[in-house]
Amino acid sequence: MRLIPIIILLIFILPAIGFLLLVGKLFSKGKAAAWEGVVIDRGHVVKEKIKKDGAFKRKKQEDFYHIKVKLDNGEVHAIAVTPEMYEEIQVGDRLRKEKGELWPKKV
């Protein structure tokens, strides 16, 4: 009977811990990055999602906003942004993301 808790640990808990470690690593990597560049493109994608609500199905739209930034070193990065940031930033704007910050700011 000691085998059941071990199986539960292997099936559920270890993948959850691995997922949390991966998210933490990606989060810290993003905060550690510092760059400066120019916005070269903006994009807005609308995805429809069907949500079941009891016997009814409802269509719900989700909006996703992103910008493309050409960094000073020549790399191009696509960055997901909030709707407010999307409205504020235009093509040609210069952005700077400082180390320790989550989001870039207009320069």
C-alpha positions as CSV (number, residue, x, y, z in Angstrom):
1,M,0.0,0.0,0.0
2,R,3.0,2.4,0.1
3,L,3.1,2.2,-3.6
4,I,0.0,4.3,-4.1
5,P,1.3,7.5,-2.5
6,I,4.5,7.2,-4.6
7,I,2.5,6.8,-7.8
8,I,0.4,9.9,-6.9
9,L,3.6,11.8,-6.2
10,L,5.1,10.9,-9.5
11,I,2.0,11.5,-11.6
12,F,0.7,14.8,-10.1
13,I,3.1,16.5,-7.8
14,L,6.4,16.2,-9.7
15,P,5.0,17.6,-13.0
16,A,3.4,20.5,-11.0
17,I,6.7,21.3,-9.4
18,G,8.5,21.1,-12.7
19,F,5.9,23.5,-14.3
20,L,6.3,26.0,-11.4
21,L,10.1,25.9,-11.8
22,L,9.9,26.5,-15.5
23,V,7.5,29.5,-15.0
24,G,9.8,30.9,-12.3
25,K,12.8,30.5,-14.6
26,L,11.1,32.3,-17.5
27,F,9.9,35.1,-15.2
28,S,13.3,35.7,-13.8
29,K,14.9,35.6,-17.2
30,G,12.5,38.2,-18.5
31,K,13.2,40.5,-15.5
32,A,16.9,40.1,-15.9
33,A,16.9,41.2,-19.6
34,A,17.7,44.7,-20.5
35,W,17.4,46.1,-24.0
36,E,16.6,49.2,-26.1
37,G,14.9,49.3,-29.6
38,V,12.4,50.7,-32.0
39,V,8.8,49.5,-32.5
40,I,8.5,48.1,-36.0
41,D,5.0,46.6,-35.9
42,R,1.9,46.3,-33.8
43,G,-0.7,43.5,-33.8
44,H,-4.1,42.7,-32.5
45,V,-5.6,39.2,-32.6
46,V,-9.2,38.4,-31.7
47,K,-9.9,34.8,-30.8
48,E,-13.3,33.4,-30.3
49,K,-13.9,31.0,-27.4
50,I,-17.0,29.0,-27.0
51,K,-18.0,28.8,-23.3
52,K,-20.5,26.3,-22.1
53,D,-22.9,27.8,-19.5
54,G,-25.2,25.0,-18.5
55,A,-27.3,24.0,-21.6
56,F,-26.2,27.1,-23.5
57,K,-23.1,27.8,-25.5
58,R,-21.8,31.4,-25.6
59,K,-19.2,32.8,-27.9
60,K,-16.7,35.0,-26.1
61,Q,-14.1,37.1,-27.7
62,E,-10.6,37.4,-26.3
63,D,-8.3,40.2,-27.5
64,F,-4.5,39.7,-27.6
65,Y,-2.2,42.6,-28.3
66,H,1.5,42.5,-29.3
67,I,4.3,44.6,-30.6
68,K,7.4,43.8,-32.5
69,V,10.6,45.6,-31.5
70,K,13.9,45.7,-33.4
71,L,16.6,45.9,-30.8
72,D,19.7,47.9,-31.2
73,N,21.7,44.7,-31.7
74,G,19.5,43.8,-34.7
75,E,17.3,41.1,-33.1
76,V,13.5,41.3,-33.5
77,H,11.4,40.4,-30.5
78,A,7.6,40.0,-30.3
79,I,6.2,41.2,-27.0
80,A,2.7,40.7,-25.6
81,V,1.4,44.0,-24.1
82,T,-1.7,45.2,-22.3
83,P,-4.4,47.0,-24.2
84,E,-3.4,50.3,-22.5
85,M,0.2,49.9,-23.5
86,Y,-0.9,48.9,-27.1
87,E,-2.8,52.2,-27.4
88,E,0.1,54.2,-26.0
89,I,2.8,52.7,-28.2
90,Q,3.0,53.5,-32.0
91,V,5.3,52.2,-34.7
92,G,8.5,54.2,-34.6
93,D,8.5,54.7,-30.9
94,R,11.7,54.0,-29.0
95,L,11.4,51.6,-26.0
96,R,13.7,50.7,-23.2
97,K,13.4,47.7,-20.9
98,E,15.6,48.0,-17.9
99,K,17.0,45.1,-15.8
100,G,14.5,44.2,-13.0
101,E,11.5,45.7,-14.8
102,L,8.7,43.6,-16.3
103,W,7.6,46.0,-19.0
104,P,9.4,48.3,-21.4
105,K,8.8,52.0,-21.3
106,K,8.8,54.7,-24.0
107,V,12.0,56.7,-24.2
